[in-house]
């Protein structure tokens, strides 16, 4: 965990002691808390159903449409990535989202590997659209693909913790 203004980011105090939380657990806790606040349902549709073709994604709604349409477009792009490569990593999601018209500078993604260099159980990726975040998670630990709309964090970003540069 990184140091931020003299305290360990991603830690909690328990009985006067500070304990470090694993980064993915911290992201999951914050994402769960945000899901409860937004009222936006998680997308539970299996990846295999009605996966759009690349041309359907390219013909999707424009980036300036309302948040619900943005989440639909975000889901369509991400499901197309998964349909094309079930082992897709962060780079593939970032490239597809940028190609679909999402602002590359507003895209965040977690690492494909753990701090020990092992493949991550799941990755998270997000796009900030105006005052909302479109957050996706993909991998075995998350039961496939999940997504949700959420409020922007106080930091101005969408994901908690260290994220990789979307300029990959």
C-alpha positions in Angstrom: 0.0 0.0 0.0 1.2 3.5 -0.7 1.8 6.3 1.8 -0.5 9.3 1.6 0.0 12.3 3.9 1.6 10.3 6.6 -0.8 7.4 6.7 -1.1 4.0 5.1 -3.7 4.2 2.3 -5.9 1.1 2.2 -5.7 0.4 5.9 -8.2 0.3 8.7 -7.8 0.7 12.4 -9.1 -2.2 14.5 -8.8 -2.1 18.3 -6.1 0.6 18.1 -4.1 -1.4 15.5 -3.8 -0.6 11.9 -4.3 -3.5 9.4 -3.6 -3.4 5.7 -6.5 -4.4 3.4 -5.6 -6.2 0.1 -6.1 -3.8 -2.8 -8.8 -5.8 -4.6 -10.8 -6.2 -1.3 -10.5 -2.4 -0.8 -11.9 -1.8 -4.4 -14.7 -4.3 -3.8 -15.7 -2.7 -0.5 -15.8 0.8 -2.0 -17.6 -0.5 -5.1 -20.2 -2.2 -2.9 -20.7 0.9 -0.9 -21.1 3.0 -4.0 -23.6 0.5 -5.5 -25.8 0.9 -2.4 -25.7 4.7 -2.8 -26.5 5.0 -6.5 -29.5 2.8 -6.8 -28.1 1.6 -10.2 -28.4 -2.2 -10.5 -25.4 -4.4 -11.3 -25.5 -6.0 -14.7 -25.8 -9.7 -14.2 -26.4 -10.8 -17.8 -24.1 -13.7 -18.8 -21.4 -12.6 -21.2 -22.5 -15.2 -23.8 -26.0 -13.9 -24.3 -26.6 -11.4 -27.1 -23.0 -10.3 -27.4 -22.9 -7.5 -30.0 -20.7 -7.6 -33.1 -18.0 -5.1 -33.6 -20.1 -3.2 -36.1 -23.0 -3.0 -33.6 -20.7 -1.5 -31.0 -19.4 1.1 -33.5 -22.9 2.1 -34.4 -23.9 2.5 -30.7 -25.2 5.8 -29.2 -22.9 8.9 -29.0 -20.9 9.6 -25.9 -22.9 12.7 -25.1 -26.2 10.8 -24.4 -27.5 10.2 -20.8 -25.8 8.0 -18.3 -28.1 5.0 -18.8 -27.2 4.9 -22.5 -23.5 5.3 -21.6 -23.7 2.3 -19.4 -25.4 0.3 -22.1 -22.7 1.3 -24.6 -20.0 0.6 -22.0 -21.5 -2.9 -21.4 -21.7 -3.6 -25.2 -18.1 -2.7 -25.8 -16.8 -4.8 -22.8 -19.0 -7.8 -23.8 -17.6 -7.6 -27.3 -14.0 -7.6 -25.9 -14.8 -10.7 -23.9 -16.5 -12.5 -26.8 -13.5 -11.9 -28.9 -11.0 -13.0 -26.2 -12.2 -14.6 -23.0 -8.7 -14.0 -21.4 -8.7 -10.3 -22.3 -6.7 -8.0 -20.0 -6.8 -4.3 -19.2 -5.1 -3.2 -22.4 -7.9 -4.8 -24.5 -10.7 -3.1 -22.5 -8.9 0.3 -22.6 -8.3 0.1 -26.4 -11.9 -1.0 -27.1 -13.4 1.7 -24.9 -11.3 4.4 -26.5 -12.1 3.2 -30.0 -15.8 3.3 -29.1 -15.5 7.0 -28.3 -14.9 7.1 -24.6 -12.2 9.7 -23.6 -9.0 7.7 -23.1 -7.9 10.3 -20.5 -11.0 9.4 -18.4 -10.3 5.6 -18.5 -8.8 3.9 -15.4 -7.8 0.3 -15.1 -6.3 -1.9 -12.4 -3.3 -4.2 -13.1 -3.6 -7.5 -14.8 -1.1 -8.9 -12.2 -0.9 -9.0 -8.5 2.0 -7.4 -6.6 3.6 -10.9 -6.6 3.5 -11.0 -10.4 0.7 -13.6 -10.6 -2.4 -13.1 -12.8 -5.0 -11.1 -11.1 -8.3 -12.9 -10.2 -10.2 -10.0 -11.8 -9.5 -6.6 -13.1 -11.5 -3.4 -12.8 -11.8 -0.7 -15.3 -13.8 2.5 -15.3 -14.6 5.6 -17.4 -15.6 8.9 -16.0 -18.4 10.5 -18.0 -19.3 13.9 -16.7 -20.2 13.5 -13.0 -20.6 9.7 -13.1 -18.4 6.7 -13.4 -19.1 3.6 -15.4 -17.3 0.8 -13.6 -16.7 -2.7 -14.9 -15.1 -5.8 -13.4 -14.1 -9.0 -15.3 -12.5 -12.2 -14.1 -13.1 -15.5 -12.3 -13.3 -13.9 -8.9 -16.2 -11.7 -9.9 -18.1 -14.5 -11.6 -17.5 -13.1 -15.1 -18.4 -9.6 -16.2 -20.1 -7.1 -13.9 -20.8 -3.4 -14.3 -22.5 -0.5 -12.6 -22.9 3.3 -12.6 -21.4 5.1 -9.6 -20.7 8.6 -8.4 -17.3 10.1 -8.9 -15.0 9.6 -5.9 -13.8 12.5 -3.8 -10.5 12.1 -5.5 -12.1 12.9 -8.9 -11.5 9.4 -10.1 -13.6 6.2 -10.3 -11.4 3.5 -8.8 -9.7 3.3 -5.4 -6.0 2.5 -5.2 -3.3 2.2 -7.7 -4.5 2.1 -11.3 -2.5 1.7 -14.5 -2.2 4.3 -17.1 -4.9 4.1 -19.7 -2.3 5.2 -22.3 -1.1 1.6 -22.8 
